[in-house]
Amino acid sequence: MKSIKICIVIAALCCILPASAQKMFASAKYDAMCSYYGETIENTITAYEADNTAEAVVKNIMSVIGLRANFELRAANVPNAAAVIIKNKRYILYNPEFMNTVNTVSGTNWAAISILAHEIGHHLNGHTLGSEGSRPATELEADEFSGFVLRKMGASLKDAQAAMSLIASMKGSHTHPAKHLRLSSIETGWANAGSGGVTPSAIDVITQRPAVAARTTPKRTTAPARTVQKPVKEKLALDEKYIAGEVSLTGDPTGRYFITKKAHFVQVTKDNIYLLGSLEESDRYGYKFMLSDKFNNNIYIDNSGGLVNSYGNRIGRLSIK
């Protein structure tokens, strides 16, 4: 029954609209902020009472982790969503139009849920207590929290990663990590949640055992010759002669990642090549090499080619050609 109620709340989230009652913050200045894209807000923040549906979603998020909210939820004129402290008070601010757009484009209402869970993770992990704002390490922690909560609420891994798959940047920045790292962190949180959530794949399907047919002697027939079609290789923007190894990431199974012969770590599509980092000597005992970007986000490579993130979680594999 609880999971049914959660699903009803999720289905209604795409209709979030601010109420007519308004509350305007006197100043755009804030003590601390962790925003979904890492941008600053320079205009006056106008906040509205949150929609009842959004409040219900937050209540469900808090109920699955057994904590009381230490913040207030407000719809606001922010670009996307943010965890902020204004006048020593904690808020989660969200843009209803942004949330609706993400849900529509991603094709799932879990997308907006994951964004709210991510911002809640910032407050609960104490990320807004300092003045640093968004940083790659804290963003990965909030991503992991989001993945954990969404599985507890009943989301599949694909649902939990829907928003990040859609809007995260391929490359990292000084505030936010690259997409592959964020997808991996969401997967880590989702996996750590265990089987507490009820996902579609976990629903028992009862099937009848087929009746055993009476044995008969089959007639010998000559099977027609089969034509075996060779698989068509996907054409990528990076020629194979430049590839030294391929990286498989469990958080992004359809992505194509490679190590080039010049030790570059890249993501490749049909039309583009994105430089994510480089293959370097490891800075951690027990690992000879690591994949690192200019913001010191590291993925460590063990002796068997396994890829391990900074928290020690297995997130993929490197295969040398």
C-alpha positions as CSV (number, residue, x, y, z in Angstrom):
1,M,0.0,0.0,0.0
2,K,2.9,2.4,0.9
3,S,4.5,1.8,-2.5
4,I,1.2,2.6,-4.3
5,K,0.9,5.9,-2.4
6,I,4.4,6.8,-3.4
7,C,3.7,6.0,-7.0
8,I,0.6,8.3,-6.9
9,V,2.7,11.1,-5.5
10,I,5.3,10.6,-8.2
11,A,2.8,10.6,-11.0
12,A,1.4,14.0,-9.7
13,L,4.8,15.7,-9.4
14,C,4.8,16.7,-13.1
15,C,2.0,19.1,-12.3
16,I,3.8,21.1,-9.6
17,L,2.9,24.8,-9.8
18,P,3.6,27.6,-7.3
19,A,0.7,28.7,-5.1
20,S,-0.6,32.2,-5.4
21,A,0.7,33.1,-1.9
22,Q,4.2,34.6,-2.3
23,K,7.0,35.2,0.0
24,M,9.9,37.3,-1.3
25,F,13.4,37.1,0.3
26,A,14.6,40.6,0.9
27,S,18.0,40.0,-0.7
28,A,19.7,37.7,-3.2
29,K,22.5,37.3,-0.7
30,Y,22.8,33.8,0.8
31,D,25.1,32.3,3.4
32,A,25.7,29.1,1.4
33,M,24.4,27.5,-1.7
34,C,24.7,24.1,-3.5
35,S,22.9,24.4,-6.9
36,Y,22.2,21.6,-9.3
37,Y,24.3,23.2,-12.1
38,G,26.7,25.1,-9.8
39,E,25.7,28.6,-11.0
40,T,25.3,31.6,-8.7
41,I,22.0,33.5,-8.4
42,E,22.4,37.3,-8.7
43,N,18.7,38.4,-9.0
44,T,16.4,38.8,-6.0
45,I,15.1,35.4,-5.0
46,T,11.3,35.2,-5.0
47,A,10.0,32.2,-3.2
48,Y,6.5,30.7,-3.2
49,E,4.8,28.2,-0.9
50,A,5.6,24.8,-2.3
51,D,2.9,22.8,-3.9
52,N,1.2,20.1,-1.7
53,T,2.4,17.4,-4.1
54,A,6.0,18.5,-3.8
55,E,5.7,18.6,-0.1
56,A,4.4,15.1,-0.1
57,V,7.3,13.9,-2.2
58,V,9.8,15.4,0.2
59,K,7.9,13.8,3.1
60,N,8.2,10.4,1.4
61,I,12.0,11.0,0.8
62,M,12.5,11.7,4.5
63,S,10.3,8.8,5.6
64,V,12.4,6.2,3.8
65,I,15.6,7.4,5.6
66,G,13.8,7.9,8.9
67,L,14.8,11.5,9.5
68,R,12.9,14.8,10.1
69,A,13.5,17.6,7.5
70,N,15.9,20.2,8.7
71,F,14.9,22.6,6.0
72,E,11.8,24.2,4.3
73,L,10.8,23.6,0.7
74,R,9.9,26.5,-1.5
75,A,9.1,27.0,-5.2
76,A,11.3,29.8,-6.4
77,N,12.7,31.7,-9.4
78,V,16.0,29.8,-9.3
79,P,17.3,28.4,-12.6
80,N,16.8,24.7,-11.5
81,A,17.1,23.6,-7.9
82,A,19.3,24.5,-5.0
83,A,20.0,23.8,-1.3
84,V,20.6,27.2,0.3
85,I,21.0,28.9,3.7
86,I,19.4,32.3,3.9
87,K,19.4,34.3,7.2
88,N,20.6,31.1,9.0
89,K,17.6,29.1,7.8
90,R,17.8,26.1,5.4
91,Y,15.8,25.9,2.3
92,I,15.4,23.6,-0.7
93,L,14.4,25.8,-3.7
94,Y,13.1,24.4,-7.0
95,N,11.9,25.9,-10.3
96,P,8.6,24.1,-11.2
97,E,9.0,24.8,-14.9
98,F,12.5,23.2,-14.9
99,M,11.1,20.2,-13.0
100,N,8.3,19.7,-15.4
101,T,10.6,20.0,-18.4
102,V,13.0,17.5,-17.0
103,N,10.2,15.0,-16.4
104,T,8.8,15.6,-19.9
105,V,12.1,15.2,-21.8
106,S,13.3,12.2,-19.7
107,G,10.0,10.5,-20.0
108,T,9.8,9.7,-16.3
109,N,8.6,11.6,-13.2
110,W,11.4,10.0,-11.2
111,A,13.7,12.6,-12.8
112,A,12.4,15.5,-10.6
113,I,12.3,13.3,-7.6
114,S,16.0,12.5,-8.0
115,I,16.8,16.2,-8.2
116,L,14.9,17.0,-5.0
117,A,16.6,14.0,-3.3
118,H,20.0,15.3,-4.5
119,E,19.5,18.8,-3.0
120,I,18.2,17.3,0.3
121,G,21.4,15.2,0.4
122,H,23.4,18.5,0.4
123,H,21.6,19.7,3.6
124,L,21.7,16.4,5.4
125,N,25.4,15.9,4.6
126,G,26.3,19.3,5.9
127,H,27.5,20.6,2.5
128,T,25.7,24.0,3.0
129,L,27.4,24.7,6.4
130,G,30.5,26.1,4.7
131,S,30.9,28.9,2.2
132,E,32.5,26.8,-0.6
133,G,29.2,26.1,-2.4
134,S,29.1,23.2,-4.9
135,R,32.3,21.1,-5.2
136,P,32.9,17.8,-7.1
137,A,33.3,15.7,-3.9
138,T,30.1,17.0,-2.3
139,E,28.2,16.7,-5.5
140,L,29.2,13.0,-5.7
141,E,28.0,12.5,-2.1
142,A,24.6,14.1,-2.9
143,D,24.4,11.9,-6.1
144,E,25.0,8.8,-4.0
145,F,22.3,9.9,-1.5
146,S,19.9,10.4,-4.4
147,G,20.5,6.9,-5.8
148,F,20.1,5.4,-2.3
149,V,16.8,7.2,-1.6
150,L,15.3,6.5,-5.0
151,R,15.8,2.8,-4.7
152,K,14.2,2.8,-1.3
153,M,11.2,4.6,-2.9
154,G,10.9,2.0,-5.6
155,A,12.9,3.4,-8.5
156,S,14.9,1.3,-10.9
157,L,18.5,2.2,-11.6
158,K,17.5,3.6,-14.9
159,D,14.9,5.8,-13.2
160,A,17.4,6.9,-10.6
161,Q,19.8,8.0,-13.3
162,A,17.3,9.5,-15.7
163,A,17.9,13.2,-14.8
164,M,21.6,12.9,-14.7
165,S,21.8,11.0,-18.0
166,L,19.9,13.8,-19.6
167,I,21.4,17.0,-18.2
168,A,24.9,16.3,-16.7
169,S,27.9,17.6,-18.6
170,M,30.3,15.1,-20.2
171,K,33.2,17.1,-18.8
172,G,33.7,18.0,-15.2
173,S,34.1,21.5,-13.8
174,H,35.4,23.2,-10.7
175,T,32.0,22.7,-9.1
176,H,30.5,19.5,-10.7
177,P,32.1,16.2,-11.8
178,A,31.8,14.7,-15.2
179,K,28.7,12.7,-16.1
180,H,30.3,9.2,-15.9
181,L,31.4,9.9,-12.3
182,R,28.0,11.1,-11.3
183,L,26.2,8.2,-12.9
184,S,28.6,5.8,-11.0
185,S,27.9,7.6,-7.7
186,I,24.1,7.2,-8.2
187,E,24.6,3.6,-9.0
188,T,26.7,3.1,-5.8
189,G,23.9,4.6,-3.7
190,W,21.3,2.6,-5.5
191,A,23.2,-0.6,-4.9
192,N,23.8,0.2,-1.2
193,A,20.1,0.6,-0.7
194,G,19.9,-3.2,-1.2
195,S,16.5,-4.7,-1.9
196,G,14.6,-2.4,0.4
197,G,12.6,-0.8,-2.4
198,V,10.0,-2.5,-4.5
199,T,11.2,-2.2,-8.1
200,P,9.4,-3.6,-11.2
201,S,12.1,-6.2,-11.6
202,A,11.5,-7.4,-8.0
203,I,7.8,-8.2,-8.4
204,D,7.2,-11.9,-8.3
205,V,5.9,-13.3,-11.6
206,I,4.1,-16.6,-11.1
207,T,4.1,-18.8,-14.2
208,Q,2.5,-22.1,-14.8
209,R,4.8,-25.0,-15.4
210,P,4.2,-26.2,-19.0
211,A,2.7,-29.7,-19.3
212,V,5.0,-32.4,-20.3
213,A,4.1,-33.7,-23.8
214,A,4.0,-37.4,-24.6
215,R,7.2,-38.5,-26.2
216,T,7.0,-39.1,-29.9
217,T,9.6,-40.0,-32.4
218,P,10.3,-36.9,-34.5
219,K,10.5,-37.1,-38.2
220,R,14.0,-36.5,-39.6
221,T,14.0,-33.4,-41.7
222,T,16.8,-31.5,-43.4
223,A,17.1,-28.0,-42.0
224,P,17.6,-25.2,-44.5
225,A,21.1,-23.6,-44.5
226,R,21.2,-20.6,-42.2
227,T,22.6,-17.4,-43.4
228,V,24.8,-15.9,-40.7
229,Q,24.8,-12.1,-40.8
230,K,28.0,-10.4,-39.5
231,P,27.3,-7.7,-36.9
232,V,27.6,-4.2,-38.3
233,K,30.3,-2.3,-36.3
234,E,29.2,1.0,-34.9
235,K,31.1,3.9,-36.5
236,L,32.7,6.2,-34.0
237,A,34.5,9.5,-34.3
238,L,37.7,7.9,-33.0
239,D,39.6,5.6,-35.3
240,E,40.5,2.2,-33.8
241,K,44.2,2.8,-34.6
242,Y,44.3,5.4,-31.8
243,I,42.7,3.2,-29.1
244,A,44.8,1.5,-26.5
245,G,42.0,0.2,-24.3
246,E,38.3,0.3,-23.7
247,V,36.6,1.4,-20.4
248,S,33.3,-0.1,-19.4
249,L,31.4,1.7,-16.7
250,T,28.5,0.0,-14.9
251,G,26.8,3.3,-14.3
252,D,26.7,4.1,-18.0
253,P,26.6,0.7,-19.8
254,T,25.7,2.2,-23.2
255,G,28.5,4.9,-23.2
256,R,31.7,4.3,-25.2
257,Y,34.8,5.2,-23.2
258,F,38.4,4.6,-24.3
259,I,42.1,5.1,-23.4
260,T,44.0,6.5,-26.3
261,K,47.6,5.6,-27.2
262,K,48.5,9.0,-25.8
263,A,47.0,8.1,-22.5
264,H,43.9,10.3,-22.8
265,F,40.7,9.2,-21.2
266,V,37.9,10.0,-23.6
267,Q,34.2,9.4,-24.3
268,V,33.4,8.9,-27.9
269,T,30.1,9.2,-29.8
270,K,29.4,8.9,-33.5
271,D,30.2,12.6,-34.1
272,N,32.3,13.8,-31.1
273,I,35.2,13.0,-28.8
274,Y,35.1,14.3,-25.2
275,L,38.3,14.6,-23.3
276,L,37.5,13.5,-19.7
277,G,41.0,13.1,-18.2
278,S,44.2,11.1,-18.6
279,L,45.8,7.8,-17.5
280,E,48.4,8.6,-14.8
281,E,50.4,7.0,-12.1
282,S,48.3,6.3,-9.0
283,D,48.5,8.5,-5.9
284,R,47.0,5.7,-3.8
285,Y,48.8,2.6,-2.3
286,G,47.8,-0.7,-4.0
287,Y,47.0,0.8,-7.4
288,K,49.6,1.4,-10.0
289,F,47.5,3.6,-12.3
290,M,44.5,5.8,-12.2
291,L,42.2,7.8,-14.5
292,S,42.2,11.5,-13.3
293,D,40.9,14.8,-14.5
294,K,42.1,18.3,-13.8
295,F,39.9,18.6,-10.8
296,N,41.5,15.6,-9.1
297,N,38.5,13.3,-9.5
298,N,40.2,9.9,-9.6
299,I,39.2,6.4,-10.7
300,Y,41.8,3.7,-9.6
301,I,42.7,0.7,-11.7
302,D,43.5,-2.5,-9.8
303,N,45.8,-5.3,-11.1
304,S,42.9,-7.2,-12.8
305,G,41.8,-4.1,-14.7
306,G,38.9,-3.3,-12.3
307,L,37.9,0.3,-11.8
308,V,37.4,1.6,-8.3
309,N,36.2,5.0,-7.2
310,S,37.5,7.1,-4.3
311,Y,35.2,5.3,-1.9
312,G,36.5,1.9,-2.9
313,N,33.4,0.8,-4.9
314,R,33.8,-1.2,-8.1
315,I,32.4,0.9,-10.9
316,G,33.7,-0.7,-14.1
317,R,36.6,-2.3,-16.0
318,L,39.5,-1.4,-18.3
319,S,40.3,-3.8,-21.1
320,I,43.6,-3.3,-22.9
321,K,43.6,-4.0,-26.6
